[in-house]
Amino acid sequence: MIMEKLEVVLHKVNPDFDISTLSEETSLRSDLGMDSLAMMLVAMEIEDAFGFRFEEPVDFNTVGDVVRFLKEKGFKD
């Protein structure tokens, strides 16, 4: 469930990325080419998709970082 929602989020922000290659090891910056603006858009889309607000800035490097963060927040895989 988390990965499926993240696929939608990441595709919204970067529609050119082939989500079939997405894994927890995928780097948001080097593999997806996300800059700081794109990362801010990802954070906003994550908030909308998962129905919460970030309480403080976070720095995700990989898709796995996002998954672990969301699991710590209580979202089920």
Secondary structure, 3 states (H helix, E strand, C coil): CHHHHHHHHHHHHCCCCCHHHCCCCCECCCCCCCCHHHHHHHHHHHHHHHCCCCCCCCCCCEHHHHHHHHHHCCCCC
